[in-house]
């Protein structure tokens, strides 16, 4: 759907013209203004907000780094290996990203492509935007430790842990196939991942779909040096800091100008790096929670496949991605450790496993510096977009106000303590819902302007459903293995959506938030006992009719 309204979400037209809800343009404008109450702002990066990003104390990070290098040094055979390792660390610290190619042989990568394609064919959700799969639900894919080096080589894990200053664990591992398309979903806009209050690193492995070749099109793009700042931080009446997802998106000319100014402030050139490297599949290592980046997605190039692994400090975010039991006294592999349970007591086991891989780490370090080796560290300078006109064109593309409802922008709060993590599975569950599934579950009805809800009402309804979902009597027919966690995730998402509906800055955000309110509540219903379901369903009908009425209101002004 094309946007009906401009930057502030409101049209300046006042002529009388009946819309699809049979209301005049003036009446429609009044209805918009009653509901779209947020004030616009230009997101930016700052040095003085970095202090809000949780990091381990310097003393703790130094102890971990010294201990890890001491253990590695005992196994490494070449005295210069440590210096080369630290050069790789400085490379990422300086630019915010390192690109590694050829981490596994071509024949091994072909095996990865074959197995990956099998999983995507069987389990990918195949939406119009992409086909997505959560590898936490497909642990068999991770059993081949030879090809998993392409996105989890011990060198890359060691670099991430060294940079973060402690043991890390994988908190998300997904695959995604994308076709060339012009679209502005969040991944395709300049953005920063996760939250300004927590560190997050990612390994992004990309290749041409079905081939052991580098991606051709939909290239990973980033702004070097932007990882040294942090997003806007707000402070509430009690002095507690908070932020929003909107502050993580840089989609306007003003926002991009601010990013360039930040680069100048920290003493780096105004630069945009587009990773156009079709020669080899590449693994990008970068601090996704601080580096401004996106997937430059348009109609050019070939279909792309990727694997994305996200890493958090184990002490900051304890837990497990895949539940697995190991015999008493058995030793986990590096990958088993990364996806298995970790907490604040994981230091010794982590360094032991890293040191078990010391020989492989050293071999890869030296391969990367050998001109004749298959493995390479890509020179970023050759990838820079130097023509400023290209950057302006990119900005124009990014600022196009396209949205696709459940893939549109939300304004959810980000908490200092990071407890929004629990709502992420529920949000992804809705965001990745297939079109056929949605169609089967939607009720029919003809909305009118009387179905439009005020934000205050929407929050009251959301809170009421959340309270019902706290009751211990769960509906027994839910076919999921982790009912308690899934229900908690949905509750937190619904509660935060009820808060976010007050801060929508435009019609797009209001429409997207309205839709998510309905689907979050709809996903909660199967967990409730039948008597509570009977109470909740009429409330969800209110959410659905509100969404449909607001959508028709926009269409009427188009």
URTAJO-V703127 format. One record per backbone hydrogen bond with DSSP energy under -0.5 kcal/mol. NH is the residue of the N-H (numbers start at 1). CO is the residue of the C=O. E is the energy in kcal/mol with one decimal. If there is no record, write none. Layout:
nh->{NH,NH}
co->{CO,CO}
e->{E,E}
//
This chain:
nh->{9,17,19,20,22,28,29,30,31,32,33,34,35,35,36,37,38,43,46,50,52,53,54,54,61,62,63,64,65,66,67,68,69,70,71,72,73,74,75,75,76,81,84,85,86,87,88,89,90,91,92,93,94,95,96,98,100,100,101,102,109,110,111,112,113,114,115,116,117,118,119,120,121,122,123,124,125,127,131,133,135,135,136,137,138,141,142,143,145,148,149,150,151,152,153,156,157,158,159,160,161,162,163,164,165,166,169,170,171,171,172,174,175,176,177,178,181,183,183,188,189,191,192,193,198,201,202,203,204,204,205,205,206,206,207,208,209,211,213,214,219,221,222,223,224,225,226,228,229,230,234,236,239,242,243,245,247,248,249,250,251,256,257,258,259,260,261,262,263,264,265,266,267,268,271,272,273,274,274,275,275,276,277,280,282,283,284,284,285,286,286,287,288,289,290,291,293,294,295,296,296,297,298,302,304,305,306,307,308,309,310,311,312,314,317,319,321,322,324,330,337,338,339,340,342,346,350,351,352,353,354,355,356,357,357,358,361,362,363,364,365,366,367,368,369,370,371,373,376,377,378,378,380,382,383,384,384,385,386,388,390,391,392,393,394,395,396,397,398,399,400,402,403,407,408,414,416,418,421,422,423,424,424,425,427,428,429,430,431,432,433,438,439,440,441,441,442,442,447,451,452,458,459,460,461,462,463,464,465,466,467,468,469,470,471,474,475,478,480,486,487,488,489,490,491,492,493,494,495,496,497,498,499,500,501,502,503,504,510,511,512,513,514,515,516,517,518,519,520,521,522,523,524,525,526,527,528,529,532,533,534,535,536,537,538,539,540,541,542,543,544,545,546,547,548,549,550,551,552,553,554,555,556,557,557,558,558}
co->{6,15,23,552,19,24,25,26,27,28,29,30,31,32,32,35,504,41,230,47,49,50,52,197,57,58,59,60,61,62,63,64,65,66,67,68,69,70,71,72,72,78,80,81,82,83,84,85,86,87,88,89,90,91,92,285,98,283,376,281,105,106,107,108,109,110,111,112,113,114,115,116,117,118,119,120,132,130,177,175,133,173,173,134,135,138,139,140,143,144,146,147,148,148,149,153,153,154,155,156,157,158,159,160,161,161,312,338,169,310,310,308,133,306,131,304,298,181,297,185,186,293,248,288,195,311,286,309,202,284,203,307,204,282,305,213,303,208,211,278,296,294,273,292,222,95,223,225,226,46,242,240,236,234,414,412,244,245,246,190,249,252,253,254,255,256,257,258,259,260,261,262,264,263,269,385,222,272,383,220,273,274,275,277,206,100,204,282,98,202,284,96,286,200,287,287,191,221,187,219,294,295,296,216,178,207,176,205,174,203,172,201,169,167,313,342,339,339,322,327,333,334,335,336,319,343,346,347,348,349,350,351,352,353,354,355,357,358,359,360,361,362,363,364,365,367,369,370,101,368,99,376,378,379,380,380,381,272,384,386,387,387,388,389,390,391,392,393,394,395,397,400,1,404,405,243,241,415,418,419,420,420,421,421,423,424,425,426,427,428,430,434,435,436,437,438,438,439,445,448,449,454,455,456,457,458,459,460,461,462,463,464,465,467,468,472,527,475,478,482,483,484,485,486,487,488,489,490,491,492,493,494,495,496,497,499,500,501,506,507,508,509,510,511,512,513,514,515,516,517,518,519,520,521,522,524,525,473,529,529,530,531,532,533,534,535,536,537,538,539,540,541,542,543,544,545,546,547,548,549,550,551,552,553,554,554,555}
e->{-3.4,-0.6,-1.5,-0.6,-2.0,-2.6,-2.5,-2.0,-2.2,-2.4,-2.5,-1.6,-0.8,-1.3,-3.2,-1.2,-2.4,-0.7,-2.3,-1.3,-1.6,-1.9,-0.6,-1.6,-2.3,-2.8,-2.2,-2.1,-2.6,-2.9,-2.4,-2.5,-2.5,-2.4,-1.9,-2.3,-2.8,-1.1,-0.6,-1.3,-2.5,-1.4,-2.0,-2.5,-2.4,-1.7,-1.6,-1.8,-2.4,-2.0,-1.8,-2.5,-2.6,-2.2,-1.9,-1.8,-0.5,-2.6,-2.5,-0.8,-2.4,-2.4,-1.2,-1.8,-2.7,-2.2,-2.4,-3.1,-2.8,-1.7,-2.0,-2.7,-2.4,-2.0,-3.3,-1.9,-1.5,-2.3,-2.2,-2.2,-0.7,-2.0,-0.6,-1.8,-1.4,-1.7,-1.3,-1.4,-1.3,-1.7,-0.7,-1.8,-1.3,-1.2,-1.1,-0.6,-2.0,-2.5,-2.4,-2.3,-2.6,-2.4,-2.5,-2.4,-2.0,-1.4,-2.2,-2.3,-0.6,-2.4,-1.0,-2.3,-2.5,-2.2,-2.7,-2.7,-1.0,-0.8,-0.6,-1.5,-1.8,-2.6,-1.7,-2.5,-1.1,-1.9,-2.6,-2.4,-0.5,-2.4,-0.6,-2.7,-0.5,-2.3,-2.2,-1.9,-2.2,-2.5,-1.3,-1.5,-0.6,-2.8,-2.2,-2.0,-0.6,-1.2,-1.6,-1.8,-1.5,-2.0,-3.3,-2.5,-2.0,-2.8,-1.7,-1.6,-0.7,-2.0,-1.6,-2.9,-0.6,-2.3,-2.6,-2.0,-1.6,-2.1,-2.4,-2.0,-2.1,-2.0,-2.2,-1.9,-1.2,-2.7,-0.7,-0.6,-3.1,-0.6,-1.5,-3.1,-0.6,-2.0,-1.0,-0.7,-1.3,-3.0,-2.8,-0.6,-2.6,-1.9,-0.5,-0.7,-1.5,-2.1,-2.1,-2.9,-2.6,-2.3,-2.6,-2.9,-0.7,-1.8,-0.5,-4.3,-2.9,-2.8,-1.2,-2.1,-2.7,-2.4,-2.6,-3.2,-1.9,-2.4,-2.1,-2.3,-1.7,-2.8,-0.5,-2.3,-2.3,-2.4,-2.1,-1.2,-2.1,-1.3,-2.6,-2.6,-2.2,-2.3,-2.7,-2.4,-1.6,-0.8,-1.0,-1.5,-2.3,-2.6,-2.4,-2.1,-2.2,-2.0,-2.1,-2.3,-0.7,-1.5,-0.6,-1.3,-2.5,-0.5,-2.4,-0.6,-0.6,-0.6,-1.8,-0.6,-1.0,-3.4,-1.0,-0.7,-1.0,-1.1,-2.1,-2.3,-2.3,-2.5,-2.3,-2.1,-2.6,-2.2,-1.1,-1.2,-0.8,-2.7,-2.2,-2.8,-0.7,-1.2,-1.9,-0.9,-1.3,-0.6,-1.2,-0.5,-2.3,-2.9,-2.2,-1.8,-3.0,-2.4,-1.4,-2.1,-2.4,-2.0,-1.1,-0.5,-0.9,-0.6,-0.7,-1.8,-1.3,-2.1,-2.2,-2.0,-2.5,-2.3,-2.9,-2.0,-2.0,-2.3,-2.3,-1.8,-2.0,-1.2,-1.4,-1.2,-2.6,-1.0,-0.6,-2.3,-2.6,-2.0,-2.5,-2.1,-2.4,-2.5,-2.1,-2.6,-2.6,-2.3,-2.1,-1.9,-1.3,-2.3,-1.7,-1.1,-1.9,-0.6,-2.1,-2.8,-2.6,-2.8,-2.3,-2.1,-2.4,-2.2,-1.6,-2.4,-2.9,-1.7,-2.7,-2.4,-1.0,-1.2,-0.5,-2.0,-2.0,-0.6,-0.6,-2.1,-1.8,-0.8,-2.4,-2.4,-0.6,-0.7,-2.2,-2.0,-1.4,-1.7,-2.7,-2.5,-2.2,-2.3,-2.6,-2.7,-2.4,-2.4,-2.4,-2.1,-2.0,-2.3,-2.3,-0.7,-1.1,-0.6,-1.0}
//
